[in-house]
């Protein structure tokens, strides 16, 4: 089995007794507690505020992006409210212009900076609905977010999720 850290917490690459990879997040709530709260922190950054100011949603859309996760099932939507980025965890009636669908493990690896978006798209590890050109515009800004996710995991006592 993969390395265990700090008592009974699993590491992000653990396997069960059958040799099957264990998912990073054991529940929808755990995913919201980790990724959802991280996204809320990202929403407060100057880069996010500039991105919101520079982004215009297409007609009929009221959210920028929605991440649909599997294993566990969860949704996180990025919208705006009063000129600020707002993160909505769970089901919502918002209509996102861009949807990224992936397993939670793939999402976690992506935000760690361990997964190249273009390769993940080509391998269909991440499926996209909407104008991909909009997503590719923000790729350069993601380089600053990857280390912030690692730092955030350490700060909240979840270094067990680091490779």
C-alpha positions in Angstrom: 0.0 0.0 0.0 1.2 3.6 -0.6 2.7 5.6 2.2 0.5 6.5 5.1 1.1 9.8 6.9 -0.1 11.2 10.2 -2.1 8.4 11.6 -4.8 6.9 9.5 -4.9 9.6 6.8 -4.4 8.3 3.3 -2.0 9.8 0.9 -3.2 11.0 -2.5 -1.7 7.9 -4.3 -2.8 5.1 -1.8 -4.1 1.8 -3.0 -6.6 -0.4 -1.2 -5.9 -4.0 -0.2 -6.8 -5.1 -3.8 -4.3 -2.8 -5.3 -6.9 -0.3 -6.6 -6.1 3.4 -6.4 -8.0 5.1 -3.6 -9.6 8.4 -4.6 -8.0 11.6 -3.3 -11.3 12.8 -1.9 -13.5 10.4 0.0 -16.7 12.5 -0.2 -18.3 15.4 -1.9 -18.0 17.4 1.3 -14.3 16.8 1.5 -13.8 17.9 -2.1 -15.8 21.1 -1.3 -13.8 21.6 2.0 -10.5 21.4 0.1 -11.0 22.5 -3.5 -14.0 24.7 -2.9 -12.3 26.7 -0.2 -9.1 26.9 -2.2 -11.1 28.4 -5.1 -12.6 30.9 -2.6 -9.1 32.0 -1.7 -8.2 32.3 -5.4 -11.2 34.5 -5.9 -9.8 37.1 -3.6 -6.5 37.5 -5.5 -5.7 40.5 -7.7 -5.3 38.2 -10.7 -8.8 36.9 -10.3 -10.2 40.4 -10.0 -8.4 41.5 -13.1 -9.6 38.4 -14.9 -13.2 39.2 -14.0 -12.9 42.7 -15.1 -11.5 41.6 -18.5 -13.9 38.7 -19.1 -17.2 39.2 -20.8 -19.7 36.3 -20.7 -21.5 35.3 -23.8 -25.2 35.9 -24.1 -27.3 33.6 -22.0 -24.5 32.7 -19.6 -24.3 33.8 -16.0 -21.2 31.8 -14.8 -17.7 31.6 -16.2 -16.8 28.0 -15.6 -18.2 24.9 -13.9 -16.1 22.0 -12.8 -18.0 18.7 -12.8 -16.2 16.1 -10.7 -16.7 12.3 -10.6 -15.6 9.9 -7.8 -16.9 11.7 -5.8 -19.7 13.5 -7.6 -19.5 17.2 -7.1 -19.8 20.6 -8.9 -18.0 23.8 -8.3 -19.1 26.9 -10.3 -17.3 30.2 -10.8 -19.6 33.2 -11.3 -19.5 36.8 -10.4 -21.3 39.0 -7.9 -20.8 42.8 -7.5 -17.7 42.6 -9.7 -16.1 39.8 -7.7 -15.5 36.2 -8.4 -17.9 34.0 -6.4 -17.6 30.2 -5.9 -20.7 28.1 -5.7 -20.3 24.5 -4.5 -23.0 22.0 -5.4 -26.0 22.0 -7.7 -26.9 25.4 -9.1 -29.2 26.9 -11.8 -26.3 29.0 -13.1 -25.5 28.6 -16.7 -21.7 28.4 -17.2 -20.0 29.3 -20.5 -17.3 26.7 -20.0 -17.6 23.3 -18.4 -14.7 21.0 -17.4 -15.6 17.5 -16.6 -13.1 15.1 -14.9 -12.6 12.8 -12.0 -11.7 14.5 -8.7 -8.3 12.9 -8.9 -7.6 14.4 -12.3 -8.8 17.8 -11.0 -6.5 17.5 -7.9 -3.5 16.6 -10.1 -4.3 19.5 -12.4 -4.3 22.1 -9.6 -1.1 20.7 -8.2 0.5 21.5 -11.6 1.1 17.8 -12.3 -1.2 17.5 -15.3 -0.8 19.5 -18.5 -4.3 20.7 -19.7 -3.6 20.2 -23.4 -2.4 16.6 -22.8 -5.4 15.9 -20.5 -7.8 17.2 -23.1 -6.2 15.1 -25.8 -6.4 12.0 -23.6 -9.9 12.9 -22.7 -9.0 12.9 -19.0 -10.7 16.3 -19.0 -13.7 16.9 -21.2 -14.7 20.5 -22.2 -18.0 22.0 -23.2 -17.9 25.6 -24.4 -15.3 27.9 -26.0 -11.9 26.2 -25.2 -10.2 29.4 -26.5 -11.4 31.1 -23.3 -9.8 28.5 -21.1 -6.5 28.6 -23.0 -6.3 32.4 -22.4 -6.0 31.9 -18.7 -3.4 29.1 -18.8 -0.4 31.5 -18.3 -2.1 32.8 -15.1 -2.4 29.3 -13.7 1.4 29.0 -13.1 0.9 31.3 -10.1 -2.0 29.3 -8.8 -0.3 25.8 -8.7 2.1 26.7 -5.9 -0.7 28.4 -4.0 -2.7 25.1 -4.0 0.3 23.2 -2.6 0.8 25.9 0.1 -2.9 25.9 0.9 -2.9 22.1 1.4 0.0 22.4 3.8 -1.7 25.4 5.6 -4.9 23.4 6.2 -3.0 20.4 7.5 -3.6 18.3 4.4 0.0 17.6 3.3 -1.2 14.0 3.0 -2.7 15.1 -0.3 0.7 16.2 -1.7 2.8 13.9 -3.8 
